[in-house]
Amino acid sequence: MTSEGAILSKKYGFWIQYGSIDACRRPAAPFPQLPVPIETPLSSPATETVSSARLVRRTTTELVVDALRDRILSGSIAPGAPLRQELFAEELGVSRIPVREALRLLSAEGLVDTIAHRGAFVSMLSTAEVGEFFDIRMRLEPWLLRESIAQMDDGALARAAQVVEQMDTTDPRFWGKLNWQLHETLYLPANRPAALGIVRALHEKSERYFRFQVVNAPIRQQAHDEHLALIALCRKRDAAGAEAALQRHIAQAASQILSIVERLLGAPAHEPSQAQAAARGAR
């Protein structure tokens, strides 16, 4: 516990601070009341059409999850800010039970940290962490792609193109997983399981940052164009061109995500990562 009432917790190998005065200063507009009570009629806007013959009702917990997730990803609730069940229950017009369950689900998504006997807090973000993740990716992934191109068949390229189409319209919650599915499809023919395992772990650790990126930046069309261009270079067996294109792609993603994290934290990083520097040099 710090002198200002903040909480220290060890995560990612270093100590981070939750619930500080600065983390809670950012004002946030009050939540709108959720559009439906727990008993939701089928004609309610909280229903989703799954097919022409079937409707699925959304639960109160799902609505609370969406409301809190939107606030966290947009930065309306600052990183490190406490999440008080009773306050959100009152603002959203629900009981504490769906709020408690929503916080548990958001914790599983990596957006909320729960500290025993202290409560729930918005997960902290780290520019140093983002920079390190992307610096390692810059070293491994272009090499993996170069190794893979000679072994890549038309089936792998067709599967990669299908994933790009899915990414165009998917919910932001699933964008990072599909992004990894695309990259994995392009790297698998290299038959480098150790390197692929390292890159997979980096993508998994970066997934929450990808979600901040897709919510806060208009990247879908940019990602679509860059991914299809990468697939086209692989189809031509242009290893050098594909390697260079992937380096630019990773560098630009790093620059975008770092800018978003800096804005949400309210302070820029002192030194750009190598990936961010590469992106600036490519402009």
LUMVO-695349 format. One record per residue (C-alpha): residue in three letters; residue number from 1; x, y negated, z. Coordinates in steps of 0.25 Angstrom, whole numbers, padded with zeros to 4 digits. Each point is the difference from the previous one (the first is absolute). Layout:
BEGIN
resn;resi;px;py;pz
ALA;NUM;X;Y;Z
...
***
This chain:
BEGIN
resn;resi;px;py;pz
MET;1;0000;0000;0000
THR;2;0006;-0014;-0004
SER;3;-0002;-0013;0008
GLU;4;-0011;-0004;-0009
GLY;5;-0008;0012;0001
ALA;6;0004;0007;-0012
ILE;7;0003;0015;-0002
LEU;8;0012;0006;-0004
SER;9;0000;0014;-0007
LYS;10;0010;0008;-0007
LYS;11;-0003;0003;-0015
TYR;12;0008;0002;-0012
GLY;13;0013;0001;0008
PHE;14;-0001;-0014;0006
TRP;15;-0008;-0007;0010
ILE;16;-0012;-0008;-0004
GLN;17;-0009;-0010;0007
TYR;18;-0015;0001;0000
GLY;19;-0011;-0010;0005
SER;20;0009;-0012;0001
ILE;21;-0006;-0014;0001
ASP;22;0006;-0003;-0014
ALA;23;-0007;0013;-0006
CYS;24;-0013;-0004;0005
ARG;25;0000;-0015;-0003
ARG;26;-0005;0001;-0015
PRO;27;-0015;-0003;0000
ALA;28;-0009;0009;-0006
ALA;29;-0014;-0002;-0005
PRO;30;-0011;0008;0008
PHE;31;-0004;0013;-0006
PRO;32;-0013;0000;-0007
GLN;33;-0011;0009;0006
LEU;34;0001;0014;-0006
PRO;35;-0011;0001;-0010
VAL;36;-0007;0012;0006
PRO;37;-0003;0007;0013
ILE;38;0004;0014;0003
GLU;39;-0013;0005;-0006
THR;40;0002;-0004;-0014
PRO;41;-0012;0001;-0010
LEU;42;0004;0006;-0014
SER;43;-0003;-0014;-0007
SER;44;0010;-0007;0009
PRO;45;0013;-0006;-0007
ALA;46;0008;0010;0009
THR;47;-0004;0011;-0009
GLU;48;0009;0005;-0011
THR;49;-0004;0006;-0013
VAL;50;0008;0013;-0002
SER;51;-0008;0005;-0012
SER;52;-0013;-0003;-0006
ALA;53;-0007;0010;0009
ARG;54;0007;-0002;0013
LEU;55;0002;-0012;0010
VAL;56;0009;0001;0012
ARG;57;-0002;-0009;0012
ARG;58;0012;-0007;0006
THR;59;0002;0001;0015
THR;60;0001;-0012;0009
THR;61;0014;0005;0003
GLU;62;0004;-0001;-0014
LEU;63;-0006;-0014;-0001
VAL;64;0008;-0004;0012
VAL;65;0013;0006;-0006
ASP;66;-0002;-0008;-0013
ALA;67;-0002;-0013;0008
LEU;68;0012;0002;0008
ARG;69;0009;0005;-0011
ASP;70;-0004;-0012;-0009
ARG;71;0004;-0009;0011
ILE;72;0013;0007;0003
LEU;73;0005;0001;-0015
SER;74;-0004;-0015;-0003
GLY;75;0008;-0005;0012
SER;76;-0012;-0006;0007
ILE;77;0004;0009;0012
ALA;78;0014;-0002;0002
PRO;79;0011;0011;0001
GLY;80;0001;0003;0015
ALA;81;-0013;-0006;0004
PRO;82;-0008;0008;0011
LEU;83;-0013;0006;-0005
ARG;84;-0010;0000;0011
GLN;85;-0012;0009;-0001
GLU;86;-0010;-0008;0007
LEU;87;0003;-0012;-0008
PHE;88;-0002;0007;-0014
ALA;89;-0012;0007;0005
GLU;90;-0007;-0013;0004
GLU;91;0004;-0007;-0013
LEU;92;-0004;0012;-0009
GLY;93;-0013;0003;0007
VAL;94;0004;0014;0004
SER;95;0003;0008;0012
ARG;96;0014;0003;0004
ILE;97;0000;0014;-0004
PRO;98;0001;-0002;-0016
VAL;99;0010;-0011;0003
ARG;100;0009;0010;0008
GLU;101;-0002;0010;-0011
ALA;102;0004;-0010;-0010
LEU;103;0013;-0004;0007
ARG;104;0003;0015;0001
LEU;105;-0001;0001;-0015
LEU;106;0007;-0012;-0003
SER;107;0012;0005;0009
ALA;108;0000;0013;-0009
GLU;109;0001;-0010;-0012
GLY;110;0013;-0007;0006
LEU;111;-0007;-0013;0002
VAL;112;-0003;0001;0015
ASP;113;0009;0004;0012
THR;114;-0006;0005;0012
ILE;115;0008;-0002;0013
ALA;116;-0003;0009;0012
HIS;117;-0007;-0009;0011
ARG;118;0002;-0012;-0008
GLY;119;-0010;0001;-0012
ALA;120;0001;-0001;-0015
PHE;121;0008;-0010;-0008
VAL;122;0002;-0003;-0015
SER;123;0012;0007;-0004
MET;124;0012;-0009;-0002
LEU;125;0006;-0002;-0013
SER;126;0015;-0002;-0003
THR;127;0008;-0006;-0011
ALA;128;0012;0007;0003
GLU;129;-0007;0013;-0001
VAL;130;-0006;-0003;-0013
GLY;131;0013;-0005;-0005
GLU;132;0007;0013;0004
PHE;133;-0011;0009;-0006
PHE;134;0001;-0006;-0013
ASP;135;0016;-0001;0000
ILE;136;0000;0015;0001
ARG;137;-0010;0002;-0011
MET;138;0008;-0009;-0009
ARG;139;0012;0010;0002
LEU;140;-0008;0013;-0001
GLU;141;-0012;-0001;-0010
PRO;142;0007;-0006;-0012
TRP;143;0010;0012;0001
LEU;144;-0011;0010;0002
LEU;145;-0008;-0005;-0012
ARG;146;0013;0001;-0009
GLU;147;0002;0014;0005
SER;148;-0015;0003;-0003
ILE;149;-0002;-0005;-0014
ALA;150;0008;0011;-0007
GLN;151;-0009;0010;0006
MET;152;-0013;-0007;-0001
ASP;153;-0011;0006;-0008
ASP;154;-0012;-0006;-0006
GLY;155;-0009;0006;0011
ALA;156;0007;-0008;0010
LEU;157;-0001;-0013;-0008
ALA;158;-0015;0003;-0002
ARG;159;-0002;0002;0015
ALA;160;0007;-0013;0003
ALA;161;-0008;-0008;-0010
GLN;162;-0013;0006;0007
VAL;163;0005;-0005;0014
VAL;164;0002;-0014;-0006
GLU;165;-0014;0000;-0004
GLN;166;-0005;0004;0014
MET;167;0008;-0011;0006
ASP;168;-0007;-0010;-0008
THR;169;-0013;0001;0007
THR;170;0003;0008;0013
ASP;171;-0003;-0006;0014
PRO;172;0013;-0007;0006
ARG;173;0000;0011;0011
PHE;174;0004;0010;-0010
TRP;175;0009;-0009;-0009
GLY;176;0013;0004;0007
LYS;177;-0003;0015;-0001
LEU;178;-0003;-0001;-0015
ASN;179;0013;-0008;-0002
TRP;180;0008;0011;0007
GLN;181;-0007;0010;-0009
LEU;182;0004;-0007;-0012
HIS;183;0014;-0002;0004
GLU;184;0001;0015;0005
THR;185;-0005;0005;-0014
LEU;186;0011;-0008;-0007
TYR;187;0011;0005;0010
LEU;188;-0004;0015;0002
PRO;189;0007;0005;-0013
ALA;190;0013;-0005;0005
ASN;191;0000;0012;0010
ARG;192;0007;-0008;0011
PRO;193;-0009;0005;0012
ALA;194;0009;-0007;0011
ALA;195;0000;-0013;-0007
LEU;196;-0015;0001;-0003
GLY;197;-0003;0003;0014
ILE;198;0008;-0013;0005
VAL;199;-0008;-0009;-0011
ARG;200;-0013;0007;0004
ALA;201;0002;-0004;0015
LEU;202;0004;-0014;-0004
HIS;203;-0013;-0001;-0008
GLU;204;-0008;0005;0012
LYS;205;0006;-0010;0009
SER;206;-0003;-0011;-0010
GLU;207;-0014;0003;-0002
ARG;208;-0006;-0010;0009
TYR;209;0009;-0011;-0006
PHE;210;-0006;0005;-0014
ARG;211;-0014;-0003;0006
PHE;212;0004;-0014;0004
GLN;213;0005;-0002;-0014
VAL;214;-0012;0005;-0008
VAL;215;-0009;-0008;0009
ASN;216;0008;-0013;0000
ALA;217;0005;0000;-0014
PRO;218;-0006;0002;-0014
ILE;219;0009;0011;-0003
ARG;220;-0009;0010;-0007
GLN;221;0002;-0004;-0014
GLN;222;0015;-0003;0002
ALA;223;0002;0014;0006
HIS;224;-0009;0006;-0011
ASP;225;0009;-0006;-0011
GLU;226;0013;0003;0007
HIS;227;-0004;0015;0002
LEU;228;-0004;0002;-0014
ALA;229;0012;-0007;-0005
LEU;230;0008;0010;0009
ILE;231;-0007;0012;-0006
ALA;232;0002;-0005;-0014
LEU;233;0015;-0001;0002
CYS;234;0000;0014;0006
ARG;235;-0008;0005;-0012
LYS;236;0011;-0006;-0009
ARG;237;0011;0007;0009
ASP;238;0006;-0014;0002
ALA;239;0007;0003;0013
ALA;240;0008;-0013;0001
GLY;241;-0013;-0008;-0003
ALA;242;-0008;0007;0009
GLU;243;0010;-0001;0011
ALA;244;0001;-0015;-0002
ALA;245;-0015;-0001;0000
LEU;246;-0002;0007;0013
GLN;247;0011;-0008;0007
ARG;248;-0008;-0013;-0004
HIS;249;-0013;0007;0004
ILE;250;0005;0003;0014
ALA;251;0007;-0014;0002
GLN;252;-0013;-0007;-0004
ALA;253;-0008;0008;0010
ALA;254;0010;-0002;0011
SER;255;-0001;-0015;-0003
GLN;256;-0015;-0001;0000
ILE;257;-0001;0008;0013
LEU;258;0011;-0007;0007
SER;259;-0007;-0014;-0003
ILE;260;-0013;0006;0005
VAL;261;0006;0005;0013
GLU;262;0007;-0013;0002
ARG;263;-0013;-0008;-0002
LEU;264;-0007;0009;0010
LEU;265;0011;-0001;0010
GLY;266;0001;-0015;-0002
ALA;267;0015;0000;-0001
PRO;268;0009;0003;-0012
ALA;269;0011;0011;0001
HIS;270;0014;-0006;0002
GLU;271;0006;0008;-0012
PRO;272;-0006;0006;-0012
SER;273;0002;0015;-0002
GLN;274;0007;0005;-0012
ALA;275;-0013;0004;-0006
GLN;276;-0005;-0014;0002
ALA;277;0012;-0006;-0005
ALA;278;-0001;0009;-0013
ALA;279;-0014;-0005;-0002
ARG;280;0004;-0014;0001
GLY;281;0011;0002;-0010
ALA;282;-0009;0007;-0010
ARG;283;-0009;-0013;-0001
***
